Amino acid sequence: MGKWAIAVHGGAGIDPNLPVERQEQAKQLLTRCLNLGIAALRSNVSAIDVVELVVRELETDPLFNSGRGSALTENGTVEMEASIMDGTKRRCGAVSGITTVKNPISLARLVMDKSPHSYLAFSGAEEFARKQGVETVDNDYFVTEDNVGMLKLAKEANSILFDYRVPLIGCAGAAVNDSPLQMNGLPISIYAPETVGCVVVDREGRCAAGTSTGGLMNKMMGRIGDSPLIGAGTYASELCGVSCTGEGEAIIRSTLARDVSAVMEYKGVGLQEAVDYVIKHRLDEGFAGLIAVSNKGEVVCGFNSNGMFRGCATEDGFMEVAMWE
């Protein structure tokens, strides 16, 4: 038998002026989720079940941008997306445009296990959820006071905001066109997304990955990012499990998650070298990060942004929760 490993993330890109209280809240949540996953792995729960369990916990807490606390669309509503993948047979499930399902990651799991498809979206995904009897809530459940305030800020700035929980001071008066950061050639004001994800390898060497998000604050209705796209935001194979976070359009163009596995397979390198390679050579001018585990029980976090909310642990007793480099 091999050794288990787990990693979680709460988004790549962190505002340098993020209040200490918010930083501590993030660390506490990541620690709680890590401990939840560790307890399950010690009880020999499978990798795919642990991924779903941990991401559900992240979705339920409004601190990060997934489930309750998701970013708002330009119309002030929530459209969530998630994906999950079991590396053993490369089975996967994904959903987009979710407006009432309390835990999108579990709906993605049901798409994988209970449907003939890999990806369902919008009204079709919602109808599938009702037929499966999953827990649903009004869209208002996902909307928080913080989100409403940051949507107002985004509209005043006529911009998409990546991080809607940064302090208002210094943001509201910033000129969007002065920003050096761009998405698809268009300026944006802040880079600090807070997508959530989890990757796990269990004692049987089975790798799994899952990612969930509310997307971008003030995004266009119908916008789909990298998180539900298998190979971009999420990927798992016999070799590894990967969950990405950051500038979605850059992650999509680079098929970032799949590239980690491909580099390991085709170049014959280890997990650390593969992660370093894709972060350095596949993102062009985009900013992103990822967490990854290998079937050997290794765990690696990599990013080219100024930080990433992350935590990881191994069966050997190593455990770390961090934000900065």
Secondary structure, DSSP 4 states (H G I P E B T S, - for coil): ----EEEEEEEE---TT--HHHHHHHHHHHHHHHHHHHHHHHTT--HHHHHHHHHHHHHHSTTSSSSTTPPPBTTS---EEEEEEETTTTEEEEEEEESSBS-HHHHHHHHHHHSS-SEEEHHHHHHHHHHHT--B--GGGG--HHHHHHHHHHHHHTS-BS-TTS-STTTTT--GGG-S-EETTEE-S------EEEEEE-TT--EEEEEEE---BTBPTT---STTSBTTTEEE-SSEEEEEEE-HHHHHHHTHHHHHHHHHHHH---HHHHHHHHHHHSSTT--EEEEEEETTS-EEEEESSS-EEEEEEETTS-EEEES--
